[in-house]
Amino acid sequence: MKIIALILSTLIFVSVIPLVFEKYNIVQNNFDTVQAKKHRHHMPKLLDQQVAVLVGLDINPKWVHQQSSKGKLIYGVVKPSDTVPDGVKDYSFLSTDSEGEGIYLFFKTENNRVTIKYANHGNKLHTKTVTLSHLVNQLYRTKNQRQRVDNYVSSLRTE
């Protein structure tokens, strides 16, 4: 009788273990889903002009500040008739109207990825890829950062 009880309790124990692990995995998956939604929730919907400023701040914050204070930052979208370097036909841009201080930033946002192509003083284009969430976390997270970016956006000239 003791052997039958031992066999039954062993069978019950063995059959319950997978249920316990399955329950743990469900709880963990739910936690991961909540965390993912939480991070998505904090990602603001940005205008292309805001992304332009974030890109500018990522590449050269001093230049953005100087050119914005002079009222010389220009935002635009590359048109087919524009004379631009190869590979930026579908991009937006941030530049100035000053030849001598010419930094040209071209960027394109696809999903959460921002491809940035930039040239200093007419030199060859450099390419950098960052995530939009990285730019937001580094440059648009706090209230002061958002105000600063939005102030730069309000001073942008359009082409």
Rosetta constraint file for C-alpha pairs under 8 A:
AtomPair CA 1 CA 5 HARMONIC 6.27 0.50
AtomPair CA 2 CA 6 HARMONIC 6.06 0.50
AtomPair CA 3 CA 7 HARMONIC 6.07 0.50
AtomPair CA 4 CA 8 HARMONIC 6.05 0.50
AtomPair CA 5 CA 9 HARMONIC 6.04 0.50
AtomPair CA 6 CA 10 HARMONIC 6.05 0.50
AtomPair CA 7 CA 11 HARMONIC 6.15 0.50
AtomPair CA 8 CA 12 HARMONIC 6.13 0.50
AtomPair CA 9 CA 13 HARMONIC 6.02 0.50
AtomPair CA 10 CA 14 HARMONIC 6.06 0.50
AtomPair CA 11 CA 15 HARMONIC 6.09 0.50
AtomPair CA 12 CA 16 HARMONIC 6.14 0.50
AtomPair CA 13 CA 17 HARMONIC 6.37 0.50
AtomPair CA 14 CA 18 HARMONIC 7.63 0.50
AtomPair CA 15 CA 19 HARMONIC 7.43 0.50
AtomPair CA 16 CA 20 HARMONIC 6.39 0.50
AtomPair CA 17 CA 21 HARMONIC 6.42 0.50
AtomPair CA 18 CA 22 HARMONIC 5.96 0.50
AtomPair CA 19 CA 23 HARMONIC 6.03 0.50
AtomPair CA 20 CA 24 HARMONIC 6.25 0.50
AtomPair CA 21 CA 25 HARMONIC 6.18 0.50
AtomPair CA 22 CA 26 HARMONIC 6.22 0.50
AtomPair CA 23 CA 27 HARMONIC 6.27 0.50
AtomPair CA 24 CA 28 HARMONIC 6.16 0.50
AtomPair CA 25 CA 29 HARMONIC 5.96 0.50
AtomPair CA 26 CA 30 HARMONIC 6.09 0.50
AtomPair CA 27 CA 31 HARMONIC 6.19 0.50
AtomPair CA 28 CA 32 HARMONIC 6.19 0.50
AtomPair CA 29 CA 33 HARMONIC 6.14 0.50
AtomPair CA 30 CA 34 HARMONIC 6.19 0.50
AtomPair CA 31 CA 35 HARMONIC 6.21 0.50
AtomPair CA 32 CA 36 HARMONIC 6.15 0.50
AtomPair CA 33 CA 37 HARMONIC 6.18 0.50
AtomPair CA 34 CA 38 HARMONIC 6.03 0.50
AtomPair CA 35 CA 39 HARMONIC 6.34 0.50
AtomPair CA 36 CA 40 HARMONIC 6.26 0.50
AtomPair CA 37 CA 41 HARMONIC 5.94 0.50
AtomPair CA 38 CA 42 HARMONIC 6.66 0.50
AtomPair CA 39 CA 43 HARMONIC 6.85 0.50
AtomPair CA 43 CA 133 HARMONIC 6.80 0.50
AtomPair CA 43 CA 136 HARMONIC 7.52 0.50
AtomPair CA 46 CA 50 HARMONIC 6.02 0.50
AtomPair CA 46 CA 51 HARMONIC 6.63 0.50
AtomPair CA 47 CA 51 HARMONIC 6.49 0.50
AtomPair CA 48 CA 52 HARMONIC 6.17 0.50
AtomPair CA 48 CA 92 HARMONIC 7.95 0.50
AtomPair CA 49 CA 53 HARMONIC 6.40 0.50
AtomPair CA 49 CA 75 HARMONIC 6.84 0.50
AtomPair CA 49 CA 153 HARMONIC 6.18 0.50
AtomPair CA 50 CA 54 HARMONIC 6.21 0.50
AtomPair CA 50 CA 149 HARMONIC 6.78 0.50
AtomPair CA 50 CA 150 HARMONIC 6.98 0.50
AtomPair CA 50 CA 153 HARMONIC 6.14 0.50
AtomPair CA 51 CA 55 HARMONIC 6.02 0.50
AtomPair CA 52 CA 56 HARMONIC 6.16 0.50
AtomPair CA 52 CA 75 HARMONIC 7.31 0.50
AtomPair CA 52 CA 92 HARMONIC 7.72 0.50
AtomPair CA 52 CA 93 HARMONIC 6.90 0.50
AtomPair CA 52 CA 94 HARMONIC 6.14 0.50
AtomPair CA 52 CA 107 HARMONIC 7.41 0.50
AtomPair CA 53 CA 57 HARMONIC 6.06 0.50
AtomPair CA 53 CA 64 HARMONIC 7.59 0.50
AtomPair CA 53 CA 94 HARMONIC 7.72 0.50
AtomPair CA 53 CA 149 HARMONIC 6.45 0.50
AtomPair CA 53 CA 152 HARMONIC 6.91 0.50
AtomPair CA 53 CA 153 HARMONIC 6.71 0.50
AtomPair CA 54 CA 58 HARMONIC 6.07 0.50
AtomPair CA 54 CA 135 HARMONIC 6.38 0.50
AtomPair CA 54 CA 136 HARMONIC 7.73 0.50
AtomPair CA 54 CA 139 HARMONIC 6.66 0.50
AtomPair CA 54 CA 140 HARMONIC 7.84 0.50
AtomPair CA 54 CA 149 HARMONIC 7.18 0.50
AtomPair CA 55 CA 59 HARMONIC 6.23 0.50
AtomPair CA 55 CA 105 HARMONIC 7.81 0.50
AtomPair CA 55 CA 107 HARMONIC 7.64 0.50
AtomPair CA 55 CA 116 HARMONIC 7.39 0.50
AtomPair CA 55 CA 135 HARMONIC 7.56 0.50
AtomPair CA 56 CA 60 HARMONIC 5.74 0.50
AtomPair CA 56 CA 61 HARMONIC 6.34 0.50
AtomPair CA 56 CA 63 HARMONIC 7.94 0.50
AtomPair CA 56 CA 64 HARMONIC 6.10 0.50
AtomPair CA 56 CA 94 HARMONIC 7.26 0.50
AtomPair CA 56 CA 105 HARMONIC 7.10 0.50
AtomPair CA 57 CA 61 HARMONIC 4.06 0.50
AtomPair CA 57 CA 62 HARMONIC 7.76 0.50
AtomPair CA 57 CA 64 HARMONIC 6.35 0.50
AtomPair CA 57 CA 139 HARMONIC 7.67 0.50
AtomPair CA 58 CA 135 HARMONIC 7.33 0.50
AtomPair CA 58 CA 139 HARMONIC 7.95 0.50
AtomPair CA 60 CA 64 HARMONIC 6.56 0.50
AtomPair CA 61 CA 65 HARMONIC 6.25 0.50
AtomPair CA 62 CA 66 HARMONIC 6.12 0.50
AtomPair CA 63 CA 67 HARMONIC 5.92 0.50
AtomPair CA 64 CA 68 HARMONIC 5.79 0.50
AtomPair CA 64 CA 73 HARMONIC 7.43 0.50
AtomPair CA 65 CA 69 HARMONIC 6.10 0.50
AtomPair CA 65 CA 152 HARMONIC 7.94 0.50
AtomPair CA 66 CA 70 HARMONIC 6.44 0.50
AtomPair CA 67 CA 71 HARMONIC 6.19 0.50
AtomPair CA 67 CA 72 HARMONIC 5.18 0.50
AtomPair CA 67 CA 73 HARMONIC 5.55 0.50
AtomPair CA 67 CA 96 HARMONIC 7.13 0.50
AtomPair CA 68 CA 72 HARMONIC 5.91 0.50
AtomPair CA 68 CA 73 HARMONIC 5.45 0.50
AtomPair CA 68 CA 152 HARMONIC 6.28 0.50
AtomPair CA 68 CA 155 HARMONIC 6.39 0.50
AtomPair CA 68 CA 156 HARMONIC 7.20 0.50
AtomPair CA 71 CA 155 HARMONIC 6.40 0.50
AtomPair CA 71 CA 156 HARMONIC 7.22 0.50
AtomPair CA 71 CA 157 HARMONIC 7.56 0.50
AtomPair CA 72 CA 96 HARMONIC 5.27 0.50
AtomPair CA 72 CA 97 HARMONIC 6.03 0.50
AtomPair CA 72 CA 98 HARMONIC 7.47 0.50
AtomPair CA 72 CA 156 HARMONIC 7.59 0.50
AtomPair CA 72 CA 157 HARMONIC 7.17 0.50
AtomPair CA 73 CA 94 HARMONIC 6.83 0.50
AtomPair CA 73 CA 95 HARMONIC 5.81 0.50
AtomPair CA 73 CA 96 HARMONIC 4.82 0.50
AtomPair CA 73 CA 97 HARMONIC 7.38 0.50
AtomPair CA 73 CA 155 HARMONIC 7.54 0.50
AtomPair CA 73 CA 156 HARMONIC 5.40 0.50
AtomPair CA 73 CA 157 HARMONIC 6.07 0.50
AtomPair CA 74 CA 93 HARMONIC 7.96 0.50
AtomPair CA 74 CA 94 HARMONIC 5.58 0.50
AtomPair CA 74 CA 95 HARMONIC 5.21 0.50
AtomPair CA 74 CA 96 HARMONIC 5.42 0.50
AtomPair CA 74 CA 97 HARMONIC 7.26 0.50
AtomPair CA 74 CA 156 HARMONIC 5.59 0.50
AtomPair CA 74 CA 157 HARMONIC 4.62 0.50
AtomPair CA 74 CA 158 HARMONIC 5.41 0.50
AtomPair CA 74 CA 159 HARMONIC 6.59 0.50
AtomPair CA 75 CA 92 HARMONIC 7.53 0.50
AtomPair CA 75 CA 93 HARMONIC 5.71 0.50
AtomPair CA 75 CA 94 HARMONIC 4.70 0.50
AtomPair CA 75 CA 95 HARMONIC 6.70 0.50
AtomPair CA 75 CA 156 HARMONIC 6.26 0.50
AtomPair CA 75 CA 157 HARMONIC 6.08 0.50
AtomPair CA 75 CA 158 HARMONIC 5.00 0.50
AtomPair CA 75 CA 159 HARMONIC 6.51 0.50
AtomPair CA 76 CA 92 HARMONIC 5.72 0.50
AtomPair CA 76 CA 93 HARMONIC 5.37 0.50
AtomPair CA 76 CA 94 HARMONIC 6.72 0.50
AtomPair CA 76 CA 158 HARMONIC 5.69 0.50
AtomPair CA 76 CA 159 HARMONIC 5.43 0.50
AtomPair CA 77 CA 90 HARMONIC 7.75 0.50
AtomPair CA 77 CA 91 HARMONIC 6.21 0.50
AtomPair CA 77 CA 92 HARMONIC 4.09 0.50
AtomPair CA 77 CA 93 HARMONIC 5.98 0.50
AtomPair CA 78 CA 82 HARMONIC 6.33 0.50
AtomPair CA 78 CA 84 HARMONIC 7.89 0.50
AtomPair CA 78 CA 88 HARMONIC 7.52 0.50
AtomPair CA 78 CA 89 HARMONIC 5.97 0.50
AtomPair CA 78 CA 90 HARMONIC 6.37 0.50
AtomPair CA 78 CA 91 HARMONIC 5.80 0.50
AtomPair CA 78 CA 92 HARMONIC 5.71 0.50
AtomPair CA 78 CA 93 HARMONIC 6.98 0.50
AtomPair CA 79 CA 89 HARMONIC 7.18 0.50
AtomPair CA 79 CA 90 HARMONIC 7.96 0.50
AtomPair CA 80 CA 89 HARMONIC 6.88 0.50
AtomPair CA 84 CA 88 HARMONIC 6.99 0.50
AtomPair CA 84 CA 89 HARMONIC 7.42 0.50
AtomPair CA 85 CA 125 HARMONIC 7.94 0.50
AtomPair CA 88 CA 106 HARMONIC 6.74 0.50
AtomPair CA 88 CA 107 HARMONIC 7.91 0.50
AtomPair CA 88 CA 117 HARMONIC 7.81 0.50
AtomPair CA 90 CA 108 HARMONIC 7.39 0.50
AtomPair CA 91 CA 106 HARMONIC 5.89 0.50
AtomPair CA 91 CA 107 HARMONIC 5.34 0.50
AtomPair CA 91 CA 108 HARMONIC 5.03 0.50
AtomPair CA 92 CA 106 HARMONIC 5.59 0.50
AtomPair CA 92 CA 107 HARMONIC 5.40 0.50
AtomPair CA 92 CA 108 HARMONIC 6.29 0.50
AtomPair CA 93 CA 104 HARMONIC 7.14 0.50
AtomPair CA 93 CA 105 HARMONIC 5.39 0.50
AtomPair CA 93 CA 106 HARMONIC 4.27 0.50
AtomPair CA 93 CA 107 HARMONIC 6.10 0.50
AtomPair CA 94 CA 104 HARMONIC 6.22 0.50
AtomPair CA 94 CA 105 HARMONIC 5.13 0.50
AtomPair CA 94 CA 106 HARMONIC 6.54 0.50
AtomPair CA 95 CA 102 HARMONIC 7.01 0.50
AtomPair CA 95 CA 103 HARMONIC 5.98 0.50
AtomPair CA 95 CA 104 HARMONIC 4.86 0.50
AtomPair CA 95 CA 105 HARMONIC 6.28 0.50
AtomPair CA 96 CA 101 HARMONIC 7.49 0.50
AtomPair CA 96 CA 102 HARMONIC 6.39 0.50
AtomPair CA 96 CA 103 HARMONIC 7.21 0.50
AtomPair CA 96 CA 104 HARMONIC 7.68 0.50
AtomPair CA 97 CA 102 HARMONIC 7.73 0.50
AtomPair CA 98 CA 102 HARMONIC 6.01 0.50
AtomPair CA 100 CA 121 HARMONIC 7.18 0.50
AtomPair CA 101 CA 121 HARMONIC 6.84 0.50
AtomPair CA 102 CA 120 HARMONIC 6.34 0.50
AtomPair CA 102 CA 121 HARMONIC 5.02 0.50
AtomPair CA 102 CA 122 HARMONIC 7.20 0.50
AtomPair CA 103 CA 118 HARMONIC 7.20 0.50
AtomPair CA 103 CA 119 HARMONIC 5.83 0.50
AtomPair CA 103 CA 120 HARMONIC 4.67 0.50
AtomPair CA 103 CA 121 HARMONIC 5.89 0.50
AtomPair CA 103 CA 122 HARMONIC 7.68 0.50
AtomPair CA 104 CA 118 HARMONIC 5.46 0.50
AtomPair CA 104 CA 119 HARMONIC 5.40 0.50
AtomPair CA 104 CA 120 HARMONIC 6.68 0.50
AtomPair CA 105 CA 116 HARMONIC 6.87 0.50
AtomPair CA 105 CA 117 HARMONIC 5.93 0.50
AtomPair CA 105 CA 118 HARMONIC 4.44 0.50
AtomPair CA 105 CA 119 HARMONIC 6.82 0.50
AtomPair CA 106 CA 116 HARMONIC 5.73 0.50
AtomPair CA 106 CA 117 HARMONIC 5.04 0.50
AtomPair CA 106 CA 118 HARMONIC 6.01 0.50
AtomPair CA 107 CA 114 HARMONIC 6.63 0.50
AtomPair CA 107 CA 115 HARMONIC 5.47 0.50
AtomPair CA 107 CA 116 HARMONIC 4.40 0.50
AtomPair CA 107 CA 117 HARMONIC 6.14 0.50
AtomPair CA 108 CA 114 HARMONIC 5.62 0.50
AtomPair CA 108 CA 115 HARMONIC 5.34 0.50
AtomPair CA 108 CA 116 HARMONIC 6.74 0.50
AtomPair CA 109 CA 113 HARMONIC 5.75 0.50
AtomPair CA 109 CA 114 HARMONIC 4.45 0.50
AtomPair CA 109 CA 115 HARMONIC 6.53 0.50
AtomPair CA 109 CA 132 HARMONIC 7.89 0.50
AtomPair CA 110 CA 114 HARMONIC 6.39 0.50
AtomPair CA 112 CA 131 HARMONIC 5.41 0.50
AtomPair CA 112 CA 132 HARMONIC 5.10 0.50
AtomPair CA 112 CA 133 HARMONIC 6.78 0.50
AtomPair CA 113 CA 129 HARMONIC 6.93 0.50
AtomPair CA 113 CA 130 HARMONIC 5.95 0.50
AtomPair CA 113 CA 131 HARMONIC 4.43 0.50
AtomPair CA 113 CA 132 HARMONIC 5.73 0.50
AtomPair CA 114 CA 129 HARMONIC 5.65 0.50
AtomPair CA 114 CA 130 HARMONIC 5.38 0.50
AtomPair CA 114 CA 131 HARMONIC 5.70 0.50
AtomPair CA 114 CA 132 HARMONIC 6.06 0.50
AtomPair CA 115 CA 127 HARMONIC 7.09 0.50
AtomPair CA 115 CA 128 HARMONIC 5.98 0.50
AtomPair CA 115 CA 129 HARMONIC 4.49 0.50
AtomPair CA 115 CA 130 HARMONIC 6.66 0.50
AtomPair CA 116 CA 127 HARMONIC 5.61 0.50
AtomPair CA 116 CA 128 HARMONIC 5.09 0.50
AtomPair CA 116 CA 129 HARMONIC 5.98 0.50
AtomPair CA 116 CA 130 HARMONIC 7.97 0.50
AtomPair CA 117 CA 125 HARMONIC 5.89 0.50
AtomPair CA 117 CA 126 HARMONIC 5.42 0.50
AtomPair CA 117 CA 127 HARMONIC 4.48 0.50
AtomPair CA 117 CA 128 HARMONIC 6.42 0.50
AtomPair CA 118 CA 125 HARMONIC 5.19 0.50
AtomPair CA 118 CA 126 HARMONIC 5.33 0.50
AtomPair CA 118 CA 127 HARMONIC 6.65 0.50
AtomPair CA 119 CA 123 HARMONIC 5.45 0.50
AtomPair CA 119 CA 124 HARMONIC 5.83 0.50
AtomPair CA 119 CA 125 HARMONIC 4.77 0.50
AtomPair CA 119 CA 126 HARMONIC 6.33 0.50
AtomPair CA 120 CA 124 HARMONIC 7.88 0.50
AtomPair CA 130 CA 134 HARMONIC 6.77 0.50
AtomPair CA 130 CA 135 HARMONIC 7.43 0.50
AtomPair CA 131 CA 135 HARMONIC 6.64 0.50
AtomPair CA 132 CA 136 HARMONIC 6.20 0.50
AtomPair CA 133 CA 137 HARMONIC 5.94 0.50
AtomPair CA 134 CA 138 HARMONIC 6.04 0.50
AtomPair CA 135 CA 139 HARMONIC 5.67 0.50
AtomPair CA 135 CA 140 HARMONIC 7.12 0.50
AtomPair CA 136 CA 140 HARMONIC 4.55 0.50
AtomPair CA 136 CA 141 HARMONIC 5.94 0.50
AtomPair CA 137 CA 141 HARMONIC 5.24 0.50
AtomPair CA 139 CA 145 HARMONIC 6.03 0.50
AtomPair CA 139 CA 146 HARMONIC 7.73 0.50
AtomPair CA 140 CA 145 HARMONIC 5.05 0.50
AtomPair CA 140 CA 146 HARMONIC 4.96 0.50
AtomPair CA 140 CA 149 HARMONIC 7.23 0.50
AtomPair CA 141 CA 145 HARMONIC 6.35 0.50
AtomPair CA 141 CA 146 HARMONIC 6.77 0.50
AtomPair CA 142 CA 146 HARMONIC 6.23 0.50
AtomPair CA 143 CA 147 HARMONIC 6.17 0.50
AtomPair CA 144 CA 148 HARMONIC 6.10 0.50
AtomPair CA 145 CA 149 HARMONIC 6.20 0.50
AtomPair CA 146 CA 150 HARMONIC 6.02 0.50
AtomPair CA 147 CA 151 HARMONIC 5.98 0.50
AtomPair CA 148 CA 152 HARMONIC 6.33 0.50
AtomPair CA 149 CA 153 HARMONIC 6.19 0.50
AtomPair CA 150 CA 154 HARMONIC 6.16 0.50
AtomPair CA 151 CA 155 HARMONIC 6.48 0.50
AtomPair CA 152 CA 156 HARMONIC 6.49 0.50
